[in-house]
Amino acid sequence: MRAHRAALFALIACLIPYAVLLLGFPASGDQDAAIHAIYSRWPTAPNPAPFPYRLLTVWSRPLFATLYAVPGQLGYAPMRLFTVLLCASTGWLTYLLARRLSLPRPWLAVPLTMLQPVLLQVGTDVMTEALFALVLAAGFLALESGRRLLAAALWSFLPLARPEGAIILGVLAALWGFEALRDRRALLPLLMLGLGAVLWELTVLALTGNWRYLLDTFPWPVHGTQWSGPPFHYLLRWPLIVGFAALVPWLVGLRPSWRAGGTARLSVLFCAVVLVIHALLFTTGGFASTGFDRYFATLVTSNALIALTGVAWLEERFPRLRAKALLPALLGLQAVQGLVLVELQPLSHLPKATLHAIQEARSRVELAQPLVASDFFTFVFLDLDPGGSRAKLPVSREGALARIAELPTGTVVIWDNLIGQWWYGLATEDFTARGYEVLWERDTALQSSWLSFASSTPLRQTVLVRRKGPP
């Protein structure tokens, strides 16, 4: 009972930085979150389309879109609160798992999970990593409780939350496949790993009649060079992923976790394989990998267990370490680290800048007109784009140019050079050359309001209206 009280107190304390992020930032500005919000709130395309059931596509993450559809009907803020609830649930499940593993001071699993900087960066947003982390933690707990069949069933739905699920299932299939050769009792859990994919495909067939629907709507090129980086990109950023306070315990905990076997070894294996695959994808430019730290928010439970094992090892070897007094302070600093990383992210400040541009647009034109926006996230967030269909252009430059050329007279455009260049490759001149008139424009910068000494990102914002329609 005392352990539960300590864990509950830790959980409440860990929710403080999440509350700060909820109150301090109306949204993250990450356009991926806008797409996930659109697919959850409007799971079918609002207009006739060759692929009307976007809820089923790989990009929509059907498990994510289905669960978020409920808070999504209430608005964007409830969706953000739902993400916080998922993060808190993941922290609590990791604590229960630490107790099952008989790790000392299992309540530390809560802050070691919830205060990882990567989870804080997505923990108040409509992103898929938090749900993936929760399902992974639930599967770990089921496995450690002796319910392998339940663990396999839970983990089978990981690919319906994020692509890393296929990596996790591949690792499990290899391990359990070898075991099934020696013990037939491992065969049923092995087969159960396919449950989620089978249900996904059966639903696709029932609603579309097209067994190739997932392939036809596959969102990424297999190969690409638009984004790529060095092979050690993620290793160099690992202190920003697990947090400076948890880095040394995590490194120390790798060996004893591997030697412990079972769930602890599986945690190390999942981390290693996901890290290697993401490094390969980012190095080769495969599947449009962009090198984001947030991919590893999926592994917060594994990282927390490894770090907690490292804490136990350090205390055993160095009894005067006084980790009980030191760790809360370090984890508090880790929470600050997560907040600072969000504050220094230019996209965190983009929604406020877009809100200013919207106010300028509203003082000049009626936004009920056809609307196009580079930062379509903010427009979904403000419910200015019912159905989530108007504000988003085709992603390719050629497709976007063709689309803006055919839009009718009176179309309003609210554009910025940051998202505009990143997603569409379009600048203000591409609009003015096609019959659009500039109504308002400003040059500003995206930078921290309380870390003004940090570098800023230049931003040009423009409001345009189409005076001359398509030929």
C-alpha positions as CSV (number, residue, x, y, z in Angstrom):
1,M,0.0,0.0,0.0
2,R,2.9,2.4,0.8
3,A,4.4,1.7,-2.6
4,H,1.0,2.5,-4.3
5,R,0.8,5.8,-2.4
6,A,4.4,6.7,-3.4
7,A,3.6,5.9,-7.1
8,L,0.4,7.9,-7.0
9,F,2.2,10.9,-5.5
10,A,4.9,10.5,-8.2
11,L,2.1,10.3,-10.9
12,I,0.5,13.5,-9.7
13,A,3.8,15.3,-9.5
14,C,4.7,14.2,-13.1
15,L,1.5,15.6,-14.4
16,I,2.6,19.1,-13.5
17,P,4.9,19.6,-16.6
18,Y,2.1,18.2,-18.7
19,A,-0.3,20.8,-17.3
20,V,2.3,23.5,-18.1
21,L,2.5,22.4,-21.7
22,L,-1.3,22.2,-22.0
23,L,-1.7,25.8,-20.7
24,G,1.4,27.3,-22.4
25,F,1.0,26.0,-25.9
26,P,-2.3,25.7,-27.8
27,A,-0.8,23.1,-30.1
28,S,2.6,21.9,-31.2
29,G,2.5,23.1,-34.8
30,D,3.5,19.6,-36.0
31,Q,1.4,19.1,-39.1
32,D,1.5,15.3,-38.6
33,A,-0.7,15.9,-35.6
34,A,-3.2,17.8,-37.7
35,I,-3.5,14.8,-40.1
36,H,-4.0,12.4,-37.2
37,A,-6.7,14.7,-35.8
38,I,-8.4,15.0,-39.1
39,Y,-8.6,11.2,-39.6
40,S,-9.9,10.7,-36.1
41,R,-12.5,13.4,-36.2
42,W,-13.6,12.7,-39.8
43,P,-12.8,9.1,-40.5
44,T,-14.3,9.1,-44.0
45,A,-13.4,11.6,-46.7
46,P,-16.0,14.4,-46.9
47,N,-16.0,14.4,-50.7
48,P,-16.2,11.6,-53.3
49,A,-12.7,10.0,-53.3
50,P,-11.1,6.8,-54.6
51,F,-10.2,5.9,-51.0
52,P,-13.2,7.1,-48.9
53,Y,-12.4,5.1,-45.7
54,R,-9.3,7.0,-44.6
55,L,-9.8,5.6,-41.1
56,L,-8.4,2.3,-42.5
57,T,-5.2,3.6,-44.1
58,V,-1.7,3.0,-42.9
59,W,-1.3,6.7,-42.2
60,S,-4.4,7.0,-40.1
61,R,-3.2,4.3,-37.7
62,P,-6.6,2.6,-37.3
63,L,-6.1,1.8,-33.6
64,F,-5.2,5.4,-32.9
65,A,-8.0,6.9,-35.1
66,T,-10.6,4.6,-33.6
67,L,-9.8,5.4,-30.0
68,Y,-9.3,9.1,-30.6
69,A,-12.6,9.4,-32.5
70,V,-14.5,9.6,-29.2
71,P,-12.7,12.6,-27.7
72,G,-12.4,14.0,-31.3
73,Q,-16.1,14.5,-31.5
74,L,-15.8,16.9,-28.6
75,G,-13.0,19.0,-30.1
76,Y,-9.2,19.2,-30.2
77,A,-8.6,20.0,-26.5
78,P,-10.3,16.8,-25.3
79,M,-8.0,14.9,-27.7
80,R,-5.0,16.5,-26.1
81,L,-6.3,15.6,-22.6
82,F,-6.8,12.0,-23.8
83,T,-3.1,11.9,-24.8
84,V,-2.1,13.0,-21.3
85,L,-4.3,10.2,-19.9
86,L,-2.5,7.7,-22.0
87,C,0.9,8.9,-20.8
88,A,-0.3,8.7,-17.2
89,S,-1.6,5.2,-17.8
90,T,1.7,4.2,-19.3
91,G,3.5,5.5,-16.3
92,W,1.3,3.5,-13.9
93,L,1.6,0.3,-15.9
94,T,5.3,0.6,-15.9
95,Y,5.2,1.0,-12.1
96,L,3.1,-2.2,-11.9
97,L,5.6,-4.0,-14.2
98,A,8.5,-2.8,-12.0
99,R,6.8,-4.3,-9.0
100,R,6.3,-7.6,-10.9
101,L,10.0,-7.6,-11.6
102,S,10.8,-7.0,-7.9
103,L,12.8,-3.9,-8.8
104,P,13.6,-1.7,-5.7
105,R,11.6,1.5,-5.4
106,P,9.2,0.7,-8.3
107,W,7.5,4.1,-7.9
108,L,10.6,5.6,-9.6
109,A,9.3,3.9,-12.8
110,V,6.6,6.5,-13.0
111,P,8.9,9.6,-13.4
112,L,11.4,7.5,-15.3
113,T,8.6,6.9,-17.8
114,M,6.6,10.1,-17.9
115,L,9.5,12.6,-17.7
116,Q,11.4,11.2,-20.6
117,P,11.8,14.3,-22.8
118,V,10.5,12.5,-25.9
119,L,7.2,11.6,-24.1
120,L,6.8,15.2,-22.8
121,Q,7.2,16.5,-26.4
122,V,4.3,14.5,-27.6
123,G,2.4,14.0,-24.4
124,T,0.0,16.9,-24.9
125,D,-0.5,16.5,-28.6
126,V,-2.5,14.3,-31.0
127,M,0.3,12.0,-31.9
128,T,0.5,8.3,-32.1
129,E,3.5,7.5,-30.0
130,A,1.7,7.8,-26.6
131,L,-0.9,5.1,-27.6
132,F,1.8,2.8,-28.9
133,A,3.8,3.2,-25.6
134,L,0.6,2.3,-23.6
135,V,-0.1,-0.9,-25.6
136,L,3.6,-1.9,-25.4
137,A,3.5,-1.5,-21.6
138,A,0.2,-3.4,-21.3
139,G,1.7,-6.3,-23.3
140,F,4.8,-6.3,-21.0
141,L,2.7,-6.5,-17.9
142,A,0.6,-9.3,-19.4
143,L,3.7,-11.2,-20.3
144,E,5.3,-10.8,-16.9
145,S,2.0,-11.9,-15.3
146,G,2.3,-15.2,-17.1
147,R,-0.4,-14.4,-19.8
148,R,1.6,-14.7,-23.0
149,L,-1.5,-15.2,-25.1
150,L,-2.9,-11.9,-23.9
151,A,0.4,-10.2,-24.4
152,A,0.5,-11.5,-28.0
153,A,-3.0,-10.3,-28.7
154,L,-2.3,-6.9,-27.3
155,W,1.0,-6.5,-29.2
156,S,-0.6,-7.7,-32.4
157,F,-2.4,-4.3,-32.5
158,L,0.9,-2.3,-32.4
159,P,1.2,-2.0,-36.2
160,L,-2.3,-0.4,-36.1
161,A,-0.8,2.3,-33.9
162,R,2.6,2.9,-35.4
163,P,5.0,1.4,-38.0
164,E,7.4,0.4,-35.2
165,G,4.8,-2.3,-34.3
166,A,6.0,-4.3,-37.3
167,I,9.5,-4.2,-35.9
168,I,8.4,-5.4,-32.5
169,L,6.3,-8.2,-34.0
170,G,9.3,-9.2,-36.1
171,V,11.5,-9.6,-33.0
172,L,8.8,-11.6,-31.2
173,A,8.1,-13.8,-34.2
174,A,11.8,-14.7,-34.4
175,L,12.1,-15.4,-30.7
176,W,8.9,-17.4,-30.3
177,G,9.3,-19.1,-33.7
178,F,12.5,-20.7,-32.5
179,E,10.8,-21.6,-29.3
180,A,7.9,-23.2,-31.1
181,L,10.3,-25.6,-32.8
182,R,11.1,-27.0,-29.4
183,D,7.8,-26.5,-27.6
184,R,4.4,-26.5,-29.4
185,R,2.9,-24.5,-26.6
186,A,4.6,-21.5,-28.0
187,L,2.8,-21.9,-31.4
188,L,-0.5,-20.4,-30.4
189,P,1.0,-17.1,-29.0
190,L,3.1,-17.0,-32.2
191,L,0.0,-17.2,-34.3
192,M,-1.8,-14.7,-32.1
193,L,0.7,-12.0,-33.2
194,G,-1.2,-11.8,-36.4
195,L,-4.6,-11.1,-34.9
196,G,-4.5,-7.3,-35.3
197,A,-3.3,-7.5,-39.0
198,V,-6.0,-10.1,-39.8
199,L,-8.8,-8.0,-38.3
200,W,-7.5,-4.9,-40.1
201,E,-7.5,-6.7,-43.5
202,L,-10.9,-8.3,-42.9
203,T,-12.4,-4.8,-42.1
204,V,-10.8,-3.4,-45.2
205,L,-12.3,-6.2,-47.3
206,A,-15.7,-5.8,-45.7
207,L,-15.9,-2.0,-46.3
208,T,-14.1,-1.6,-49.5
209,G,-13.9,-5.0,-51.3
210,N,-10.4,-4.0,-52.2
211,W,-7.8,-6.3,-50.7
212,R,-5.0,-4.0,-51.9
213,Y,-6.5,-1.0,-50.1
214,L,-3.6,-0.7,-47.7
215,L,-1.0,-0.9,-50.5
216,D,-2.9,1.5,-52.7
217,T,-3.0,4.1,-49.8
218,F,0.5,3.4,-48.6
219,P,1.8,6.9,-47.7
220,W,5.6,6.8,-48.0
221,P,8.0,6.2,-50.8
222,V,10.2,3.1,-50.2
223,H,13.3,5.1,-51.1
224,G,13.9,8.9,-50.8
225,T,16.7,11.4,-50.2
226,Q,14.7,14.4,-49.1
227,W,15.6,13.7,-45.4
228,S,18.6,11.7,-44.4
229,G,21.4,12.0,-41.9
230,P,24.5,10.2,-40.4
231,P,24.2,6.7,-39.1
232,F,24.9,7.8,-35.5
233,H,22.3,10.5,-35.5
234,Y,20.1,8.9,-32.8
235,L,23.0,7.8,-30.6
236,L,24.2,11.4,-30.5
237,R,20.8,12.5,-29.5
238,W,20.1,9.8,-27.0
239,P,20.7,12.1,-24.0
240,L,17.8,14.2,-25.4
241,I,15.7,11.2,-25.8
242,V,16.0,9.4,-22.5
243,G,17.0,12.5,-20.6
244,F,20.3,13.6,-19.0
245,A,19.2,12.5,-15.5
246,A,18.3,9.0,-16.7
247,L,21.2,8.5,-19.1
248,V,23.8,7.1,-16.7
249,P,21.4,4.7,-15.0
250,W,20.2,3.6,-18.5
251,L,23.7,2.9,-19.7
252,V,24.5,1.1,-16.5
253,G,21.3,-0.9,-16.6
254,L,21.8,-2.4,-20.1
255,R,24.1,-5.3,-19.0
256,P,22.1,-6.4,-15.9
257,S,18.9,-6.1,-17.8
258,W,20.2,-8.3,-20.5
259,R,21.5,-10.8,-18.0
260,A,18.2,-10.9,-16.1
261,G,16.5,-12.4,-19.2
262,G,12.7,-12.4,-19.7
263,T,11.0,-9.0,-19.9
264,A,14.1,-7.1,-19.0
265,R,16.1,-8.6,-21.8
266,L,13.2,-8.1,-24.2
267,S,13.2,-4.4,-23.3
268,V,16.9,-4.1,-24.3
269,L,16.2,-6.1,-27.5
270,F,13.3,-3.9,-28.5
271,C,15.4,-0.7,-27.9
272,A,18.3,-2.1,-29.9
273,V,16.3,-3.3,-32.9
274,V,14.1,-0.2,-33.2
275,L,17.2,2.0,-32.8
276,V,19.0,0.1,-35.6
277,I,16.1,0.1,-38.0
278,H,15.4,3.8,-37.5
279,A,19.1,4.6,-38.0
280,L,19.1,2.6,-41.2
281,L,16.0,4.3,-42.5
282,F,17.3,7.8,-41.7
283,T,20.7,7.1,-43.2
284,T,19.2,5.8,-46.4
285,G,16.2,8.1,-46.6
286,G,13.8,5.1,-46.5
287,F,10.1,5.5,-45.9
288,A,10.4,9.3,-45.6
289,S,12.2,8.9,-42.2
290,T,12.9,12.4,-40.8
291,G,15.1,11.7,-37.8
292,F,12.7,12.9,-35.2
293,D,13.5,12.1,-31.6
294,R,9.8,11.5,-30.9
295,Y,9.9,8.1,-32.6
296,F,11.4,6.8,-29.4
297,A,8.6,7.9,-27.2
298,T,7.3,4.5,-28.2
299,L,9.9,2.9,-26.0
300,V,9.5,4.8,-22.8
301,T,8.5,1.7,-20.8
302,S,11.6,-0.2,-22.0
303,N,13.9,2.7,-21.3
304,A,12.4,3.2,-17.8
305,L,12.9,-0.4,-16.9
306,I,16.5,-0.4,-18.1
307,A,17.2,2.9,-16.2
308,L,15.5,1.5,-13.0
309,T,17.6,-1.6,-13.2
310,G,20.6,0.6,-13.5
311,V,19.6,2.5,-10.4
312,A,19.4,-0.7,-8.5
313,W,22.8,-1.8,-9.7
314,L,24.4,1.5,-8.7
315,E,22.9,1.4,-5.3
316,E,24.1,-2.1,-4.7
317,R,27.6,-1.3,-5.7
318,F,27.7,2.1,-4.2
319,P,25.6,2.1,-1.0
320,R,26.6,5.7,-0.1
321,L,25.1,7.0,-3.4
322,R,21.9,8.1,-1.6
323,A,19.9,7.7,-4.8
324,K,16.7,8.0,-2.8
325,A,17.5,11.6,-2.2
326,L,19.3,12.4,-5.4
327,L,17.0,10.9,-8.0
328,P,13.9,13.1,-7.4
329,A,16.0,16.2,-7.9
330,L,17.6,14.8,-11.0
331,L,14.2,13.8,-12.4
332,G,12.9,17.3,-11.6
333,L,15.7,18.6,-13.7
334,Q,14.7,16.1,-16.4
335,A,11.2,17.6,-16.5
336,V,12.7,21.0,-16.9
337,Q,14.8,19.6,-19.8
338,G,11.7,18.3,-21.5
339,L,10.0,21.7,-21.1
340,V,13.0,23.5,-22.4
341,L,13.2,21.3,-25.5
342,V,9.6,22.0,-26.3
343,E,10.2,25.8,-25.7
344,L,13.2,25.8,-28.0
345,Q,11.3,24.0,-30.8
346,P,10.2,26.6,-33.4
347,L,7.1,24.7,-34.3
348,S,5.9,25.0,-30.7
349,H,5.4,28.8,-31.3
350,L,4.0,28.5,-34.8
351,P,0.3,28.3,-33.7
352,K,0.4,31.6,-31.9
353,A,2.0,33.2,-35.0
354,T,-0.7,31.7,-37.2
355,L,-3.4,32.9,-34.8
356,H,-2.1,36.5,-35.4
357,A,-2.2,35.9,-39.1
358,I,-5.8,34.7,-38.8
359,Q,-6.8,37.8,-37.0
360,E,-5.2,40.0,-39.7
361,A,-7.1,38.0,-42.3
362,R,-10.4,38.3,-40.5
363,S,-10.1,42.0,-40.4
364,R,-9.8,42.1,-44.2
365,V,-11.8,39.2,-45.7
366,E,-14.5,36.7,-44.8
367,L,-12.9,33.4,-43.9
368,A,-16.1,31.6,-45.0
369,Q,-14.6,31.8,-48.5
370,P,-12.6,28.9,-49.8
371,L,-9.6,28.6,-47.6
372,V,-6.0,27.4,-48.0
373,A,-3.4,27.4,-45.2
374,S,0.2,26.2,-45.0
375,D,-0.2,25.7,-41.2
376,F,-3.4,23.6,-41.6
377,F,-2.9,22.3,-38.1
378,T,-4.1,25.5,-36.5
379,F,-7.1,25.6,-38.8
380,V,-8.2,22.1,-37.8
381,F,-7.5,23.1,-34.2
382,L,-9.8,26.1,-34.5
383,D,-12.5,24.2,-36.4
384,L,-12.1,26.6,-39.4
385,D,-11.9,23.6,-41.7
386,P,-14.8,21.3,-41.2
387,G,-14.0,17.8,-42.5
388,G,-10.3,18.6,-42.7
389,S,-10.3,18.8,-46.5
390,R,-9.8,22.4,-47.6
391,A,-6.7,23.6,-45.8
392,K,-4.4,20.8,-46.9
393,L,-3.0,20.9,-50.4
394,P,-1.4,18.0,-52.2
395,V,2.1,17.5,-50.7
396,S,4.1,17.5,-53.9
397,R,5.0,20.9,-55.3
398,E,3.6,20.0,-58.7
399,G,0.3,18.9,-57.2
400,A,0.1,22.0,-55.0
401,L,0.7,24.3,-57.9
402,A,-1.9,22.6,-60.0
403,R,-4.4,22.9,-57.1
404,I,-3.9,26.6,-56.3
405,A,-4.2,27.3,-60.1
406,E,-7.7,25.8,-60.2
407,L,-9.1,27.4,-57.0
408,P,-12.0,29.9,-57.6
409,T,-12.1,33.6,-57.2
410,G,-12.3,34.7,-53.6
411,T,-10.1,31.9,-52.2
412,V,-8.3,33.1,-49.1
413,V,-4.7,32.0,-48.4
414,I,-2.8,32.2,-45.1
415,W,0.7,31.2,-45.8
416,D,4.1,31.0,-44.1
417,N,7.5,30.2,-45.5
418,L,8.3,27.6,-42.8
419,I,5.6,25.0,-43.3
420,G,4.9,26.3,-46.9
421,Q,8.4,25.3,-48.0
422,W,8.7,22.2,-45.9
423,W,5.4,20.6,-47.0
424,Y,4.7,22.1,-50.4
425,G,7.7,23.9,-51.7
426,L,5.5,27.0,-52.3
427,A,6.4,30.6,-51.7
428,T,4.2,33.8,-51.8
429,E,5.4,34.4,-55.4
430,D,3.8,31.1,-56.5
431,F,0.5,32.5,-55.5
432,T,0.9,36.0,-56.9
433,A,1.9,34.6,-60.2
434,R,-1.5,32.8,-60.4
435,G,-3.8,35.6,-59.7
436,Y,-3.6,36.0,-55.9
437,E,-3.2,39.5,-54.3
438,V,-1.3,40.1,-51.1
439,L,-3.5,41.7,-48.4
440,W,-1.1,41.6,-45.5
441,E,2.5,40.4,-44.9
442,R,5.0,40.5,-42.1
443,D,8.5,39.2,-41.2
444,T,8.8,37.9,-37.7
445,A,10.6,35.1,-35.9
446,L,9.7,32.0,-34.0
447,Q,11.6,32.0,-30.7
448,S,11.3,31.3,-27.0
449,S,9.5,33.9,-25.0
450,W,11.7,33.2,-21.9
451,L,14.8,31.9,-23.5
452,S,15.3,34.8,-25.8
453,F,19.1,34.3,-25.9
454,A,18.4,31.1,-27.9
455,S,18.5,31.1,-31.7
456,S,15.3,32.1,-33.5
457,T,13.8,30.9,-36.8
458,P,12.8,33.6,-39.3
459,L,9.2,33.5,-40.4
460,R,7.4,35.3,-43.2
461,Q,3.6,35.3,-43.0
462,T,1.3,36.4,-45.8
463,V,-2.5,36.7,-46.3
464,L,-3.7,36.6,-49.9
465,V,-7.0,36.5,-51.8
466,R,-7.6,35.3,-55.3
467,R,-8.8,38.2,-57.4
468,K,-8.5,36.5,-60.8
469,G,-10.0,33.0,-61.1
470,P,-8.7,30.1,-63.1
471,P,-8.9,30.4,-66.9
